[in-house]
């Protein structure tokens, strides 16, 4: 109720219906990002990079301060929304460690996703990373599914420009070896 997913009579509101459109990743934080307009001013490649934090779960040595400047602002917005959601959950008597909740959003794939969407070659991306090639492929495929789900969410809430942005991000990601039907070509 405090986040606006239901009203005082426990009737599901637009935010609640939107959250139901997402089944991979943290639907509460993603819905907060969409409804607070975080994605509105971001280009599709940065949207995809930010969303990679929801699907990537491996521990890496990536430091937020070493990310390109274009990604640091959106990452900060993500952390703020995650902290707000975790705080509300904690205040609502759910067992949540706020800092642990915020730290579960891993930024190890952000720059790889961003560069991939900008047209970088796969071999160049994984050559500069400590992440295994298979992990990158798996995460990018999961990320593309999530981006398509968010496009569906935008359709439900009646935001065609954001829907188009997510569909563009999906097109930017869906190329080359990452989305080949078989790696045995």
C-alpha positions in Angstrom: 0.0 0.0 0.0 2.7 2.4 0.9 4.4 2.1 -2.5 1.0 2.6 -4.3 0.5 -0.9 -5.6 -2.9 -1.1 -3.9 -5.3 1.5 -2.4 -6.7 1.7 1.1 -9.3 -0.9 0.2 -6.6 -3.3 -1.1 -7.7 -2.9 -4.7 -4.8 -3.4 -7.1 -3.8 -0.1 -8.8 -2.0 0.5 -12.1 1.4 0.1 -10.5 0.3 -3.3 -9.1 -0.9 -4.5 -12.5 2.3 -3.3 -14.1 4.4 -5.2 -11.6 2.5 -8.4 -12.5 3.9 -8.1 -16.1 7.4 -8.8 -14.9 8.4 -12.3 -13.9 12.2 -12.1 -14.0 14.1 -9.8 -11.7 12.9 -7.7 -8.9 9.5 -6.5 -10.1 9.0 -3.9 -7.3 12.2 -2.0 -8.0 11.7 -2.2 -11.8 8.2 -0.9 -11.5 9.4 1.9 -9.3 12.1 2.8 -11.9 9.4 2.9 -14.7 6.8 4.9 -12.7 9.4 7.4 -11.4 10.5 8.1 -15.0 14.1 6.9 -14.6 14.1 5.3 -18.1 12.4 8.3 -19.8 15.5 10.3 -20.5 17.9 7.4 -21.0 18.9 6.1 -24.4 18.0 2.4 -25.2 21.6 1.2 -24.7 21.8 2.7 -21.2 18.3 1.3 -20.3 19.6 -2.2 -21.2 22.8 -1.7 -19.3 20.8 -0.6 -16.2 18.5 -3.6 -16.5 21.5 -5.9 -16.6 21.8 -5.4 -12.9 18.6 -7.4 -12.5 19.7 -10.5 -14.4 23.4 -10.8 -13.6 24.1 -12.5 -10.3 27.8 -13.4 -10.4 30.4 -11.8 -8.2 32.9 -9.7 -10.1 35.6 -7.1 -9.3 33.7 -4.3 -11.1 33.8 -1.1 -9.3 31.0 1.5 -9.8 33.6 4.3 -10.0 35.2 2.7 -13.0 32.0 2.6 -15.0 31.5 5.1 -17.8 29.9 8.4 -16.7 26.7 7.6 -18.7 26.0 4.6 -16.5 26.8 6.1 -13.1 23.7 8.3 -12.8 21.3 5.5 -13.7 23.1 3.1 -11.3 22.7 5.6 -8.5 18.9 5.9 -9.3 18.6 2.1 -9.2 20.3 1.9 -5.8 18.1 4.7 -4.4 14.9 2.9 -5.6 16.1 -0.4 -4.2 16.9 1.2 -0.9 13.4 2.8 -0.8 11.7 -0.5 -1.6 13.8 -2.4 1.0 13.2 0.3 3.7 9.4 0.1 3.1 9.6 -3.7 3.3 11.6 -3.5 6.5 9.2 -1.0 8.1 6.3 -3.3 7.1 7.8 -6.0 9.4 9.4 -8.1 6.6 12.8 -9.5 7.3 15.0 -7.5 5.0 18.5 -6.3 5.4 18.4 -3.0 3.4 22.1 -2.9 2.5 22.2 -6.5 1.5 19.0 -5.9 -0.6 20.7 -3.0 -2.4 23.9 -5.0 -3.0 22.0 -7.8 -4.7 21.9 -5.7 -7.9 25.2 -6.6 -9.5 26.8 -4.1 -11.9 29.3 -6.5 -13.4 27.5 -6.7 -16.8 26.6 -3.0 -17.1 29.5 -1.9 -19.2 29.5 -5.1 -21.3 25.8 -4.7 -22.1 26.2 -1.0 -22.9 29.1 -1.6 -25.3 27.3 -4.6 -26.8 24.3 -2.4 -27.6 26.7 0.1 -29.2 27.9 -2.6 -31.6 31.1 -3.8 -30.0 32.3 -7.3 -31.0 31.8 -10.1 -28.6 35.4 -11.2 -28.6 36.5 -7.6 -27.6 34.0 -7.5 -24.7 34.9 -10.8 -23.1 38.6 -10.3 -23.7 38.5 -7.3 -21.3 36.3 -9.0 -18.7 36.8 -11.6 -15.9 33.3 -13.0 -16.7 33.1 -16.3 -18.6 31.8 -16.2 -22.2 28.9 -18.5 -21.4 27.8 -16.4 -18.4 27.8 -13.3 -20.6 25.7 -15.0 -23.3 23.2 -16.5 -20.7 22.8 -13.1 -19.0 22.3 -11.2 -22.2 19.7 -13.7 -23.3 17.9 -13.3 -20.0 18.3 -9.6 -20.2 16.6 -9.5 -23.7 13.7 -11.4 -22.3 13.4 -8.9 -19.4 13.5 -5.9 -21.8 10.7 -7.4 -23.9 8.7 -7.9 -20.6 9.2 -4.2 -19.8 8.0 -3.3 -23.3 4.8 -5.2 -22.4 4.6 -3.4 -19.1 4.8 -0.1 -20.9 2.0 -1.2 -23.3 -0.2 -2.0 -20.2 0.4 1.4 -18.6 -0.1 3.2 -21.9 3.4 4.6 -22.5 4.2 3.9 -26.2 7.4 6.0 -26.3 9.0 3.9 -23.5 7.6 0.7 -25.1 9.4 1.7 -28.3 12.6 2.4 -26.4 12.6 -1.0 -24.8 11.9 -2.7 -28.2 14.8 -0.7 -29.7 17.0 -2.0 -26.8 15.9 -5.5 -27.6 16.9 -5.1 -31.3 20.3 -3.6 -30.3 21.0 -6.7 -28.2 19.7 -9.4 -30.5 22.6 -10.0 -32.8 25.7 -12.0 -33.5 26.8 -15.1 -31.5 24.9 -14.2 -28.4 21.6 -15.0 -30.2 22.7 -17.6 -32.6 20.5 -20.7 -32.6 23.5 -22.9 -32.0 27.1 -22.2 -31.1 28.1 -25.2 -33.3 27.9 -23.5 -36.7 
